[in-house]
Amino acid sequence: MSKPLILVTNDDGIESKGIRSLIEVAQKFGEVVVVAPDSPQSGQGHAITLTSPIRILERNIFKDIKAYECTGTPVDSVKLAKNILLKDRTIDLCVSGINHGSNASLNIIYSGTMSAAMEASIEGINAIGFSLLDYSRDADFDASKIFAEKLITSMLDHKGAGGQLWNVNIPKLNKEQIKGIKFCKQGIGGWKEDFKISKDPRGDTYYWLAGAFEEKDNAIDTDLWALENGYVSVVPSHHDLTDYQAIKTFTYLNTL
């Protein structure tokens, strides 16, 4: 039987420590092709490049792995992989990350890591986005690799419809401290913005976005609760943003 074809991407850039860890795991399962941004793209969300050309350059930086850096966004990287570099092949799985920092709760919307995985799912490819709750450049990914292997195994064994999307977040703990995996729902939370205002050398005002994340519920079936209590959180996600309850609530307006 042919080996699965696994696309690896991220938003921290092709030379990040996190993507090297994810490649190491993905290699155990099949043929790996890497297509990732040439520089950090955190917070790009589902942005695509429309007003300038995108370039891809083959890089020989991973042993026995075809790898390409992209001058565009994480989503651009997946689009180029699907429609140009691998256009005549079936991609069995897309894995994105391992991201430095949380993509739990509302962060999925802002995340380039998760948007890359979501783009793959839109194309009917099963996809997983992995994030470690550690922003350090020297973050320890040993525990993340263990759980990435478990979840990739489960996704490849899954016989359901294509386009499954999992948002995986891993607490900043060593492997002995992590209690296990919890499939759960997206927690309710958001950012309280704090813009730092200053002057540039020419005297013009500029703004630098800062702030803090605030949890807005204490439910025990959310990714926020799981992470706070030592579990790896897995939120099955989708690009359908319809508010189905609102459709039921406002059905009476259809007669107007």
Contacts in CASP RR format, 6 or more apart in sequence:
PFRMAT RR
TARGET T0000
AUTHOR 0000-0000-0000
METHOD contacts of the structure
MODEL  1
MSKPLILVTNDDGIESKGIRSLIEVAQKFGEVVVVAPDSPQSGQGHAITL
TSPIRILERNIFKDIKAYECTGTPVDSVKLAKNILLKDRTIDLCVSGINH
GSNASLNIIYSGTMSAAMEASIEGINAIGFSLLDYSRDADFDASKIFAEK
LITSMLDHKGAGGQLWNVNIPKLNKEQIKGIKFCKQGIGGWKEDFKISKD
PRGDTYYWLAGAFEEKDNAIDTDLWALENGYVSVVPSHHDLTDYQAIKTF
TYLNTL
3 29 0 8 1.000
3 30 0 8 1.000
3 31 0 8 1.000
4 29 0 8 1.000
4 30 0 8 1.000
4 31 0 8 1.000
4 92 0 8 1.000
4 93 0 8 1.000
4 156 0 8 1.000
5 30 0 8 1.000
5 31 0 8 1.000
5 33 0 8 1.000
5 86 0 8 1.000
5 89 0 8 1.000
5 90 0 8 1.000
5 91 0 8 1.000
5 92 0 8 1.000
5 93 0 8 1.000
6 26 0 8 1.000
6 29 0 8 1.000
6 30 0 8 1.000
6 31 0 8 1.000
6 32 0 8 1.000
6 33 0 8 1.000
6 91 0 8 1.000
6 92 0 8 1.000
6 93 0 8 1.000
6 94 0 8 1.000
6 95 0 8 1.000
7 33 0 8 1.000
7 34 0 8 1.000
7 35 0 8 1.000
7 78 0 8 1.000
7 81 0 8 1.000
7 86 0 8 1.000
7 91 0 8 1.000
7 93 0 8 1.000
7 94 0 8 1.000
7 95 0 8 1.000
7 120 0 8 1.000
7 125 0 8 1.000
8 19 0 8 1.000
8 22 0 8 1.000
8 23 0 8 1.000
8 26 0 8 1.000
8 32 0 8 1.000
8 33 0 8 1.000
8 34 0 8 1.000
8 35 0 8 1.000
8 36 0 8 1.000
8 94 0 8 1.000
8 95 0 8 1.000
8 96 0 8 1.000
8 97 0 8 1.000
9 19 0 8 1.000
9 34 0 8 1.000
9 35 0 8 1.000
9 36 0 8 1.000
9 74 0 8 1.000
9 77 0 8 1.000
9 78 0 8 1.000
9 81 0 8 1.000
9 94 0 8 1.000
9 95 0 8 1.000
9 96 0 8 1.000
9 97 0 8 1.000
9 116 0 8 1.000
9 117 0 8 1.000
10 16 0 8 1.000
10 18 0 8 1.000
10 19 0 8 1.000
10 22 0 8 1.000
10 36 0 8 1.000
10 37 0 8 1.000
10 74 0 8 1.000
10 96 0 8 1.000
10 97 0 8 1.000
10 98 0 8 1.000
10 99 0 8 1.000
10 113 0 8 1.000
10 116 0 8 1.000
11 37 0 8 1.000
11 40 0 8 1.000
11 41 0 8 1.000
11 42 0 8 1.000
11 43 0 8 1.000
11 44 0 8 1.000
11 74 0 8 1.000
11 96 0 8 1.000
11 97 0 8 1.000
11 99 0 8 1.000
11 111 0 8 1.000
11 112 0 8 1.000
11 113 0 8 1.000
11 115 0 8 1.000
11 116 0 8 1.000
12 18 0 8 1.000
12 19 0 8 1.000
12 40 0 8 1.000
12 41 0 8 1.000
12 42 0 8 1.000
12 97 0 8 1.000
12 99 0 8 1.000
12 100 0 8 1.000
12 113 0 8 1.000
13 19 0 8 1.000
13 36 0 8 1.000
13 37 0 8 1.000
13 38 0 8 1.000
13 39 0 8 1.000
13 40 0 8 1.000
13 41 0 8 1.000
13 69 0 8 1.000
14 34 0 8 1.000
14 36 0 8 1.000
14 37 0 8 1.000
14 38 0 8 1.000
14 59 0 8 1.000
14 61 0 8 1.000
14 67 0 8 1.000
14 69 0 8 1.000
15 61 0 8 1.000
16 40 0 8 1.000
16 100 0 8 1.000
17 100 0 8 1.000
17 137 0 8 1.000
17 138 0 8 1.000
17 139 0 8 1.000
17 141 0 8 1.000
18 97 0 8 1.000
18 98 0 8 1.000
18 99 0 8 1.000
18 100 0 8 1.000
18 132 0 8 1.000
18 139 0 8 1.000
18 141 0 8 1.000
19 34 0 8 1.000
19 36 0 8 1.000
19 97 0 8 1.000
19 98 0 8 1.000
20 62 0 8 1.000
21 98 0 8 1.000
21 141 0 8 1.000
21 144 0 8 1.000
21 145 0 8 1.000
21 148 0 8 1.000
22 95 0 8 1.000
22 97 0 8 1.000
22 98 0 8 1.000
22 130 0 8 1.000
22 145 0 8 1.000
22 148 0 8 1.000
23 32 0 8 1.000
23 34 0 8 1.000
23 62 0 8 1.000
23 65 0 8 1.000
24 145 0 8 1.000
25 145 0 8 1.000
25 148 0 8 1.000
25 149 0 8 1.000
25 152 0 8 1.000
26 32 0 8 1.000
26 95 0 8 1.000
26 152 0 8 1.000
27 65 0 8 1.000
28 149 0 8 1.000
29 93 0 8 1.000
29 152 0 8 1.000
29 153 0 8 1.000
29 156 0 8 1.000
32 65 0 8 1.000
32 66 0 8 1.000
33 65 0 8 1.000
33 66 0 8 1.000
33 67 0 8 1.000
33 68 0 8 1.000
33 81 0 8 1.000
33 85 0 8 1.000
33 86 0 8 1.000
34 62 0 8 1.000
34 65 0 8 1.000
34 66 0 8 1.000
34 67 0 8 1.000
34 68 0 8 1.000
35 56 0 8 1.000
35 67 0 8 1.000
35 68 0 8 1.000
35 70 0 8 1.000
35 77 0 8 1.000
35 78 0 8 1.000
35 80 0 8 1.000
35 81 0 8 1.000
35 85 0 8 1.000
36 67 0 8 1.000
36 68 0 8 1.000
36 69 0 8 1.000
36 70 0 8 1.000
36 74 0 8 1.000
36 77 0 8 1.000
37 69 0 8 1.000
37 70 0 8 1.000
37 71 0 8 1.000
37 72 0 8 1.000
37 73 0 8 1.000
37 74 0 8 1.000
37 76 0 8 1.000
37 77 0 8 1.000
38 57 0 8 1.000
38 69 0 8 1.000
38 70 0 8 1.000
38 71 0 8 1.000
38 72 0 8 1.000
41 72 0 8 1.000
41 73 0 8 1.000
41 74 0 8 1.000
41 112 0 8 1.000
42 99 0 8 1.000
42 111 0 8 1.000
42 112 0 8 1.000
43 110 0 8 1.000
43 111 0 8 1.000
43 112 0 8 1.000
44 73 0 8 1.000
44 74 0 8 1.000
44 75 0 8 1.000
44 112 0 8 1.000
44 115 0 8 1.000
45 73 0 8 1.000
45 74 0 8 1.000
45 75 0 8 1.000
45 109 0 8 1.000
45 110 0 8 1.000
45 111 0 8 1.000
45 112 0 8 1.000
45 114 0 8 1.000
45 115 0 8 1.000
46 75 0 8 1.000
46 112 0 8 1.000
46 115 0 8 1.000
46 118 0 8 1.000
46 119 0 8 1.000
47 73 0 8 1.000
47 75 0 8 1.000
47 115 0 8 1.000
48 73 0 8 1.000
48 75 0 8 1.000
48 76 0 8 1.000
48 79 0 8 1.000
49 72 0 8 1.000
49 73 0 8 1.000
49 76 0 8 1.000
54 70 0 8 1.000
54 71 0 8 1.000
54 72 0 8 1.000
54 76 0 8 1.000
54 80 0 8 1.000
55 70 0 8 1.000
55 71 0 8 1.000
56 68 0 8 1.000
56 69 0 8 1.000
56 70 0 8 1.000
56 71 0 8 1.000
56 80 0 8 1.000
56 84 0 8 1.000
56 85 0 8 1.000
57 68 0 8 1.000
57 69 0 8 1.000
58 66 0 8 1.000
58 67 0 8 1.000
58 68 0 8 1.000
59 67 0 8 1.000
59 68 0 8 1.000
59 69 0 8 1.000
60 67 0 8 1.000
61 67 0 8 1.000
68 80 0 8 1.000
68 81 0 8 1.000
68 85 0 8 1.000
70 76 0 8 1.000
70 77 0 8 1.000
70 80 0 8 1.000
73 112 0 8 1.000
74 96 0 8 1.000
74 112 0 8 1.000
74 113 0 8 1.000
74 115 0 8 1.000
74 116 0 8 1.000
74 119 0 8 1.000
75 112 0 8 1.000
75 115 0 8 1.000
75 116 0 8 1.000
75 119 0 8 1.000
77 116 0 8 1.000
78 94 0 8 1.000
78 116 0 8 1.000
78 119 0 8 1.000
78 120 0 8 1.000
78 123 0 8 1.000
79 119 0 8 1.000
81 91 0 8 1.000
82 91 0 8 1.000
82 120 0 8 1.000
82 123 0 8 1.000
82 125 0 8 1.000
91 120 0 8 1.000
91 125 0 8 1.000
92 125 0 8 1.000
92 126 0 8 1.000
92 156 0 8 1.000
93 125 0 8 1.000
93 126 0 8 1.000
93 127 0 8 1.000
93 128 0 8 1.000
93 152 0 8 1.000
93 155 0 8 1.000
93 156 0 8 1.000
94 116 0 8 1.000
94 117 0 8 1.000
94 120 0 8 1.000
94 121 0 8 1.000
94 125 0 8 1.000
94 126 0 8 1.000
94 127 0 8 1.000
94 128 0 8 1.000
95 117 0 8 1.000
95 127 0 8 1.000
95 128 0 8 1.000
95 129 0 8 1.000
95 130 0 8 1.000
95 148 0 8 1.000
95 152 0 8 1.000
96 112 0 8 1.000
96 113 0 8 1.000
96 114 0 8 1.000
96 116 0 8 1.000
96 117 0 8 1.000
96 120 0 8 1.000
96 127 0 8 1.000
96 128 0 8 1.000
96 129 0 8 1.000
96 130 0 8 1.000
97 113 0 8 1.000
97 129 0 8 1.000
97 130 0 8 1.000
97 131 0 8 1.000
98 130 0 8 1.000
98 131 0 8 1.000
98 132 0 8 1.000
98 141 0 8 1.000
98 144 0 8 1.000
98 148 0 8 1.000
98 170 0 8 1.000
99 111 0 8 1.000
99 113 0 8 1.000
99 129 0 8 1.000
99 130 0 8 1.000
99 131 0 8 1.000
99 132 0 8 1.000
100 131 0 8 1.000
100 132 0 8 1.000
100 134 0 8 1.000
100 135 0 8 1.000
100 136 0 8 1.000
100 137 0 8 1.000
100 139 0 8 1.000
101 131 0 8 1.000
101 132 0 8 1.000
101 133 0 8 1.000
101 134 0 8 1.000
101 135 0 8 1.000
102 131 0 8 1.000
102 133 0 8 1.000
102 169 0 8 1.000
102 213 0 8 1.000
102 227 0 8 1.000
103 111 0 8 1.000
103 113 0 8 1.000
103 114 0 8 1.000
103 129 0 8 1.000
103 131 0 8 1.000
103 167 0 8 1.000
103 169 0 8 1.000
104 131 0 8 1.000
104 167 0 8 1.000
104 169 0 8 1.000
104 186 0 8 1.000
104 187 0 8 1.000
104 223 0 8 1.000
104 224 0 8 1.000
104 227 0 8 1.000
104 233 0 8 1.000
104 235 0 8 1.000
105 186 0 8 1.000
105 187 0 8 1.000
105 188 0 8 1.000
105 189 0 8 1.000
105 190 0 8 1.000
105 213 0 8 1.000
105 215 0 8 1.000
105 222 0 8 1.000
105 223 0 8 1.000
105 224 0 8 1.000
106 186 0 8 1.000
106 188 0 8 1.000
106 189 0 8 1.000
106 190 0 8 1.000
106 191 0 8 1.000
107 114 0 8 1.000
107 213 0 8 1.000
108 114 0 8 1.000
108 167 0 8 1.000
108 186 0 8 1.000
108 235 0 8 1.000
108 237 0 8 1.000
111 131 0 8 1.000
113 129 0 8 1.000
113 130 0 8 1.000
113 131 0 8 1.000
114 129 0 8 1.000
114 131 0 8 1.000
114 167 0 8 1.000
114 237 0 8 1.000
116 129 0 8 1.000
117 127 0 8 1.000
117 128 0 8 1.000
117 129 0 8 1.000
117 165 0 8 1.000
117 167 0 8 1.000
118 127 0 8 1.000
118 165 0 8 1.000
118 237 0 8 1.000
118 239 0 8 1.000
120 126 0 8 1.000
120 127 0 8 1.000
120 163 0 8 1.000
120 165 0 8 1.000
121 127 0 8 1.000
121 162 0 8 1.000
121 163 0 8 1.000
121 164 0 8 1.000
121 165 0 8 1.000
121 238 0 8 1.000
121 239 0 8 1.000
122 163 0 8 1.000
122 239 0 8 1.000
123 163 0 8 1.000
124 162 0 8 1.000
124 163 0 8 1.000
125 162 0 8 1.000
125 163 0 8 1.000
126 155 0 8 1.000
126 156 0 8 1.000
126 158 0 8 1.000
126 162 0 8 1.000
126 163 0 8 1.000
126 164 0 8 1.000
126 165 0 8 1.000
127 163 0 8 1.000
127 164 0 8 1.000
127 165 0 8 1.000
127 166 0 8 1.000
128 148 0 8 1.000
128 151 0 8 1.000
128 152 0 8 1.000
128 155 0 8 1.000
128 165 0 8 1.000
128 166 0 8 1.000
128 168 0 8 1.000
129 166 0 8 1.000
129 167 0 8 1.000
129 168 0 8 1.000
130 144 0 8 1.000
130 148 0 8 1.000
130 151 0 8 1.000
130 168 0 8 1.000
130 170 0 8 1.000
131 167 0 8 1.000
131 168 0 8 1.000
131 169 0 8 1.000
131 170 0 8 1.000
132 139 0 8 1.000
132 141 0 8 1.000
132 144 0 8 1.000
132 169 0 8 1.000
132 170 0 8 1.000
132 172 0 8 1.000
133 169 0 8 1.000
133 170 0 8 1.000
133 171 0 8 1.000
133 172 0 8 1.000
133 227 0 8 1.000
134 140 0 8 1.000
134 172 0 8 1.000
139 172 0 8 1.000
140 174 0 8 1.000
142 174 0 8 1.000
142 175 0 8 1.000
143 170 0 8 1.000
143 173 0 8 1.000
143 174 0 8 1.000
143 175 0 8 1.000
143 178 0 8 1.000
144 170 0 8 1.000
146 175 0 8 1.000
147 168 0 8 1.000
147 170 0 8 1.000
147 178 0 8 1.000
147 180 0 8 1.000
147 181 0 8 1.000
147 232 0 8 1.000
148 168 0 8 1.000
150 181 0 8 1.000
151 166 0 8 1.000
151 168 0 8 1.000
151 181 0 8 1.000
151 234 0 8 1.000
155 164 0 8 1.000
155 166 0 8 1.000
158 164 0 8 1.000
164 236 0 8 1.000
165 236 0 8 1.000
165 237 0 8 1.000
165 238 0 8 1.000
165 239 0 8 1.000
166 234 0 8 1.000
166 235 0 8 1.000
166 236 0 8 1.000
166 237 0 8 1.000
167 186 0 8 1.000
167 223 0 8 1.000
167 233 0 8 1.000
167 234 0 8 1.000
167 235 0 8 1.000
167 236 0 8 1.000
167 237 0 8 1.000
168 232 0 8 1.000
168 233 0 8 1.000
168 234 0 8 1.000
169 223 0 8 1.000
169 227 0 8 1.000
169 232 0 8 1.000
169 233 0 8 1.000
170 178 0 8 1.000
170 232 0 8 1.000
171 177 0 8 1.000
171 178 0 8 1.000
171 227 0 8 1.000
171 230 0 8 1.000
171 231 0 8 1.000
171 232 0 8 1.000
173 230 0 8 1.000
177 230 0 8 1.000
178 230 0 8 1.000
178 231 0 8 1.000
178 232 0 8 1.000
179 229 0 8 1.000
179 230 0 8 1.000
179 231 0 8 1.000
180 230 0 8 1.000
180 231 0 8 1.000
180 232 0 8 1.000
181 231 0 8 1.000
181 232 0 8 1.000
181 234 0 8 1.000
182 226 0 8 1.000
182 231 0 8 1.000
182 232 0 8 1.000
182 233 0 8 1.000
182 234 0 8 1.000
183 234 0 8 1.000
183 235 0 8 1.000
183 236 0 8 1.000
184 221 0 8 1.000
184 222 0 8 1.000
184 223 0 8 1.000
184 225 0 8 1.000
184 226 0 8 1.000
184 233 0 8 1.000
184 234 0 8 1.000
184 235 0 8 1.000
185 219 0 8 1.000
185 221 0 8 1.000
185 222 0 8 1.000
185 223 0 8 1.000
185 235 0 8 1.000
186 222 0 8 1.000
186 223 0 8 1.000
186 235 0 8 1.000
186 237 0 8 1.000
187 215 0 8 1.000
187 217 0 8 1.000
187 219 0 8 1.000
187 222 0 8 1.000
187 223 0 8 1.000
187 224 0 8 1.000
187 225 0 8 1.000
188 215 0 8 1.000
188 216 0 8 1.000
188 217 0 8 1.000
188 219 0 8 1.000
188 222 0 8 1.000
189 213 0 8 1.000
189 214 0 8 1.000
189 215 0 8 1.000
189 216 0 8 1.000
189 217 0 8 1.000
189 224 0 8 1.000
190 213 0 8 1.000
190 214 0 8 1.000
190 216 0 8 1.000
191 211 0 8 1.000
191 212 0 8 1.000
191 213 0 8 1.000
191 214 0 8 1.000
192 211 0 8 1.000
192 212 0 8 1.000
192 213 0 8 1.000
192 214 0 8 1.000
193 209 0 8 1.000
193 210 0 8 1.000
193 211 0 8 1.000
194 209 0 8 1.000
194 210 0 8 1.000
194 211 0 8 1.000
194 212 0 8 1.000
195 207 0 8 1.000
195 208 0 8 1.000
195 209 0 8 1.000
195 210 0 8 1.000
196 207 0 8 1.000
196 208 0 8 1.000
196 209 0 8 1.000
196 210 0 8 1.000
197 205 0 8 1.000
197 206 0 8 1.000
197 207 0 8 1.000
197 208 0 8 1.000
198 205 0 8 1.000
198 206 0 8 1.000
198 208 0 8 1.000
199 205 0 8 1.000
199 206 0 8 1.000
200 206 0 8 1.000
215 224 0 8 1.000
218 225 0 8 1.000
219 225 0 8 1.000
222 233 0 8 1.000
223 233 0 8 1.000
223 235 0 8 1.000
224 233 0 8 1.000
226 232 0 8 1.000
226 233 0 8 1.000
227 233 0 8 1.000
END
